[in-house]
Each structure stands twice: as structure tokens, then as C-alpha cells.
Amino acid sequence: MTTEWHMMADKDDDDTRGGDGDVSIATKTKPKTQRPPLYKVLLLNDDYTPMEFVVHVLERFFGITHSQAVEIMLTVHKKGVAVVGVFSYEIAETKVAQVMDFARRNQHPLQCTMEKEE
């Protein structure tokens, strides 16, 4: 049994030497990495959620200043919707869930959604 293995090993050695002189080179093409798609987080207007609550949500979950939060809240109030931020899918999804959960726990109908940025 030892002899057979040794013979097979010798045969393999011969094959790897490229007995016919052919040498092939493997080339790798570097894959082009794409940036992951980004998602806009949107706040929607409603007639019931207090403006102060919306400002608080913006400051708390999006880390923006009070004056920026007031400006975005007024945009939501006047135009019906505003982009609050642009994030990766996971972060946008988390922000939407946090805002919706916080609004529900405080008994407000505030709506927050996300959509793929184009």
C-alpha cells in the first residue's frame, strides 16, 4: 500500500512540472465595488402631532440642532413631507422604527417612512 501511494505521488509531481512546456497564468480582474444604495428618511405631516413633539423627535433621533429641527418641522407642516436624512438601508430602517415606536408610545400618529434614493 505504501508503494502505491508513493507511485501516485511521483506521478503527481511529474504532472505539475508541465512536461509539455505549457505554462498558464491565471489573471484576476479586480471587481469594481459599488456603494450600497442610500435611503431617504421622510417625515409626513398630520393634523394631530404637536410641532414641539416633531422637533423633539428630530433632535433626539437625528441629532440635529434645535434650529435645524424647527426648519425641517416647518417644511413638513407646509409641504406635507420633508427628507430628514439619507442613510444606508439598515440605518434608515432603524431610524424609521425608532421614530414610529416613539410616536406610538406617546400616542401621536406621526408617520415616518423611507424610500430608495435615485
C-alpha angles and dihedrals in degrees: 000000000000090000093055092052091049091051092051090050090052090050091050090050090054092050093052092054091069095236093195093054097248114142119187124193120208113219124196123207112217108241114236108239116222125210112247114254116265127227130213117225110215132195116208126210123243132174096240113047110093116242091233090057091052090050090050091050091051093050094044103044102027100036096228129146123265093251092050090048092051090049093051092044090053090049090052090048095048102035100029095238140039137185108243098184146329119242145156114280095261095048093045091049091050093048092050091049092048093050094045092047093047092048092050093048088053091045097245125136093220111152125212123180140167134221134184114264113238 
